[in-house]
Amino acid sequence: MGEEALPSIEVATKLAHALNVSLDYLVGTTDVNIDQSMLNQLLTLQQLPDEDREHIQYAIDALVQHAKNRMAYKK
């Protein structure tokens, strides 16, 4: 059985910062659960040029707002 590799606190902090999550989330001590496919899409989005990323985020913001509005009217 191989040994588990654990990052240093510095590496873990940089990783959490890069993913824009807390260290608690990174080590699994939080109740927040992010869908892996969503996380993969976000990581892909981060690698795009700024202009493309801004356009995609604008479209996502509009779609999320539309979904929130629909939910508000259903109540």
N, C-alpha and C positions, 0 to 999 in steps of 0.2 A: 504494500500500500504506500503510495507516494505522500510526501508531506504537502500540506496546504501552504501556498505562498500568500503571505499577508503583506500589504503595502505599508510603508512607513506612514506616520501621521501626516507628514508633509505631502507625500504622494496622494494620500486619501483626501486631504484638504484641497489639493489642486484638482483632483478628479471631481469632487463635489462642486467646486466652484465652476469648473468647465461644464458640468451638467446642470448647474443652477439648482442644486438640491442641498439640503443640509447634511451634515455628517451623520445625524441620526437616521435620516432616510437611507443614506448610502450603506450603512451597516445593518439596516433592517430593524431598527428599534423605534419605528414610528408606524402609525396606523395607515398612513397614506400609501395607496397602491396605484401604481401607474402601469397601464397596459403596455406590454413589451413592444407590440407593433407600433404603438403611438410613440414610444421612446425611440424606436429605430427611425421613424419618420422625422422626429425632431433632430436626431443626430445627423441625418442626411441633409435636412434643411440648414443646419449650421454650417455645412460645407459649401453651400451655394454662394455665388457672388452676392454682395450686399443688395444690389438692385433687385435681383430675383427674390431674395429672401424677404425684402420689404413688401414686394407685390403679393407674395404668397401669404405673408402674415396679415396684410390688409384684407385679403379675400377671406381668410380664416376668421378674422375678427368680425367681418360682416355676417358670415354664416352663423357664428356663435350667437351674435346679437339677435339674428332672425329666429334662431331656435329658442332663445330665452324669451323673446316676445311671444312666440307661439305658446310656450309653456305658461306664461303669465295670463294669457287669454283663456286658457283651458281651466283655470282655477275657479 
